[in-house]
Amino acid sequence: VVSSPRHPVMLFLDDIQWADSTALDVIHTILSDTMGSCMFFVGTYRDNEVQIGHDIFDLMERLEISNVQTTKVSLSGLDQEDLNTMISDALCLYPRICKSLSDILFQ
């Protein structure tokens, strides 16, 4: 046993807007497996790089039809202050100390 409801296998795929239809079919097959596999899948795509009719939307529809529980979360970009906060937290430094670094990274 590789996974269980208490300990699912996590699969994270970034930028799936670049995946072809065959790759998306594989994702659908894995996630709609009813033989007891426990998978936690996170797929990300850039909504500014997909058009209506993209295969990603077909995948989401097919997963819904297959009764696969899905959740869609839309994120917007970070503003300069948010980036500075994130960098200061990661580096354990005061935000005022990280400001010049975050200004450079924001550009």
N, C-alpha and C positions, 0 to 999 in steps of 0.2 A: 504494500500500500504506500503510495507516494503522497497522497493528499487525503484529507478528511474535512468534514464541515468545520471542525475546530481549527484545522491547520491546512487551509487551501494553498495551492501553488499559485503564485502571483506571476503574471506575464505582463510586462510593460513594454509597449511599442510606441515610440515617438515618431511624429511626422508621418502618420499613415496615409496622408493625402498622396504620398508618392507610391503607395502600394498598388500593384496591379490587381485586376479582378481575381486572378488565381490565388494570390496571397490573401485577399479578403475572403475568398471561399474557404480557405484553410482555417482562417480565424473563425468563421461561422461554424464550420464543422466541429472544431474543438469546443467552442462555447455552447453549442446546442447538443452536445453529447449527453444522452440521458442514461448512460450506463454507470452513473455514480461518480464521475470525476468531479472534483471540487476545484474550480478554477476561479481566481480573482483576476480579471483582465482590466487593464487601464490602457486605453489607446488615446493618443493625442493627435490632433490635426490643427492646422492653421486655417481658421474659417475665411481668411482673406485670400486663400489659395485654392479654394474649392468653389465650384459653381453649382447651381441647381442641376440635379441630374448626375452628380458625381457618384461613383460607386460606393463611397462611404455611406451615403444616405440610403442606398439600397441595402447595405449590410445592416444598418440600424433597423430598417423596416423588417428585414428577414429575421433578425434576432427577436424582435417584438412578436412576430407571427409564431416563432418557435417557443414562445413563452420564456425567453431568457430575460431575467430581470436586468434592466439597464437604468442608468442614471446619467444624464447629460449635464455637465457643468461648463458654463461659459466664463472665461476669465478675460479681463481686459489687461492692457499693459500696465506696468508699474510706472508711477510718476517718480520724479527725482527724489522727493522726500521719502517715499516708500523704499526705494532702492538704497538710500542712505541708511535707513533703519535696518534693513535686512543685512547690509554689510557690517554695520556696527554690532549687530547681534552675533553675526558669524565670527567676527574678529574679537569680540568681547572688549570693544573700545567704545568710548563716548562718541555719539553721533558727530559732534563738532570736530573731532579728530579725523573722522573718516570722510568728512565733507568733500575735500579736494579729490580723493580717490573716487568717490561715487559720482562726482561731477564729470570726471574723465570717462568712467565706465558708462554713464548715461548717454554720452555722445555716441 
